[in-house]
Every structure is written in structure tokens, then in C-alpha cells.
Amino acid sequence: MSALKVSIVSGNPQPGSRTVAAARRLAEKLGDSDPHTLELSEIASEVFDFSSTKVLDAKHRVLDADVVVVATPTYKASFTGLLKAFLDHYGAGDLAGVFAVPLMTIGSDRHYLAAETQLRPVLVELGATVATAAFPVATSQLDHLDDLIEEWMTSNAHGIAAMNLMARNLSAGD
């Protein structure tokens, strides 16, 4: 069985964040021990330049993935403006054929549904298949990240199976 090819897009404006660390751990648990990781903080100065080759390359790396973990801290009960600016490079339907997992690090239980109500609809509008529930990670629980991921994977087993099936079918077509 082919492993999922996972890309991570981190909308955290700080490089090396807890958000990207959580996304990497999730990607590992999904079966990709070396996911492509795009920290938008590294291309932030070019994210509003629609002719930027760095942004275009990043966009294509996401499109080449089976699964993209779209990770962001919660800002003002939503996702970061940096992530929004990057996602604006995609048109409606451009992410067709890509599974997306919205991941948000949250500082308060009041933001538990932010990934579902704010980030998921944008990913769906862009054409991504969001076959699992979003993965909110309370920063106070990061010490228990593996347990949280296991719980999330158990409760989303059907969606994860669909992602694996798609990857296997695409690999068979190569």
C-alpha cells in the first residue's frame, strides 16, 4: 500500500511554531515521515505578489500532495491573514483531488469550532475534499499530542481510509 504524500501549509507568522510541529506529528501519524512543509512565514514578503515564483512553487507543491494539512493558530476566532493571503492564490475548485485536514492550535475552548466554521468552508470552496473532522489542538494539551492524534484518527477512521484508498488508486495509475 502506498503511503500518503502529505504537504503541510503552516499559516503561523512565526517559523518553527508549535502549530507546524503539531502538523508534522499528524503527518507522521498519517504515514508520511518526511512531509513537504511550507512555512508561510518564509515567503510572507511575497505572498501578495501573484507573479512570485516562490509562491507559485509552493502552490504547486500543495497541488501535488495527496493530503494537505492546513495548519494555523487561531487569530481573532479564525485563521491567520497570512494563510488567507496564500489561499487567495487558488481559485474555486483548484484543490480538486486533494484531501485537506484543517488543523488549528487554539488557546481557548471558545475557539474549538473555529477550524470547522472558518477554515473548512474555505478549503471546500477551493475544491479540497475534507473527509475528516477538523483537528483543533489546545495549546494547553500539546504535551499529550500523540494521544490527541490517536483519538482524532480513531474518530475519523472512515475519512482516513478514504484518503488512503485515493492514494493507492492514484499510485496504481502511474
N, C-alpha and C positions, 0 to 999 in steps of 0.2 A: 504494500500500500504506500502510495506517495505521501510524503509529509506535506502539510500545508506550507505554502510560501507566504509568509506574513511580512507586511510592512507596518511600521509604526509611524504615525504622524503625531508629534507632540506639539501642542499649541501653547506650551508653557513658555513665557518670555525669558525664563531663566534656564540656561543649559545645565544638564546633569541633575535635573529635578527629581523629586520623589514621584512625580507623575510619570515621567519617562521610565523610571526604574520599575514602577508597578506595571506599565505596559510591556516592558521587556520580559518581566516574570510571567505575565499572562501569555505572551507569545511563546515562551519556552514550554509552558504547560500545554499549549495547543499543538506543540510538536515542532516548532521552528527554533532550534538552538542558536541561530545566528540571523535574527530578523533584520531586514534593512530598517534603519532607524533614521527618520528625518526629524531633527530638532529645528523647528521653525525659527527659533532664536538665532540660528546660524545664518539664515537667509532673510532675516527680518528687514534689512535695509533694502531688499529687492522685491519684497512681496507685493508692492503696489506697481511694479514695473512689469507689465504684461508681455514685454519682449525679453525679459531676463532668461538667459539660458540656464542659470541655476534653478530657477523656479520651474521652468519647463522640464528640466531633467527630473526634478523632484516629483512633478505631476506625473510623468511617465513611469517612474518607479512605483508609484501608488497603483497606477493602472495595470502594471504587470503582476501585481500580487493576487493571490487567491483571497486573502483576508487582509483588511487594513484595520488595525486597532487605532482608532482616532481618540487620542488621549489629551485631556485638558484639565487644568484646575478650574474650579468654579469661580467665576468672576461675576459679581452682581447677579447671582442666581442663574447664570448662563455660562456659555463658553467664552474663551478669550477673543478679543478683536483680532489678534494675530492669526488665530485659527480661521476666523471668519474671512479675513482677507485672503488667506491661501485657498480656502474652499471656493471663493469667488472666481478662481481660475477655471473651475469646472462649470460646464453648462448643465441644464436639466438633462438627466439621462446619461451623462458622460461616465458615470461609475457603474453602468450596467455590466453585470458579470462579475462584480466584486462584492464579496461579503464584507460587511463592516461591523465592527464591535465598538460602540461608543463607551468610552471609559472616562469617568470624571473623578478626580480627587476632590473630596468635599470636606469642609471644615466644620460643618454643622448638619445635623439631621434634617434641618429645614430644607436642605438642598438635595435630599435623597433622590427626588424625581427629576432633577434638572437635566440629567442625561437623556431621560425618556421624553421629556416635554420640550427641550430646547435643541439638543444635538441630533437626536434620532430623526426628527422631521426633515432637517436639512439634508442629512445623508440619504434619506429616501427620495427627496426631491431631486437629488443628483443622480439617482438611479441605483444606488447601492442596495443590496439585499441585506436587511438587518434581521437575521433569523433568530437572534437571541435577545434576551433582555439586556438592557444596558448594564454596565458594571460600575456602580458607584463605589468608591473606596474612601471611607472616612479616614482622614489623616491620623486620627487617634487609634486606628486599628492597623496601621501599616506593619506593626510588629507581628501581626497574625495574617500577613498577606497570603501565604500559601493555603491556610485554612479557608480564607475568604474565596480564593480562586477555586478551590475544590468544591466548596458549596455552590458557587456560581456555575461551575461546569456540570455538577450533578443536576441542578435545576434547569439547565439549558442543554441537556444531552441531545435532544432531538435536533436542535439548531446546529450544534457542533457536528453531529452526524451528517447533516445536510452539507455543511462546509467541506467535510472530509470526502464525501461522495462526489461533490463537484470537482475537487482537486484530483481525485482518482480518474474521473471521466475525462478531464482535460488532459491529464498526462497520457492516457491511453490513446488520445487523438494525435499526439506528437509523432 
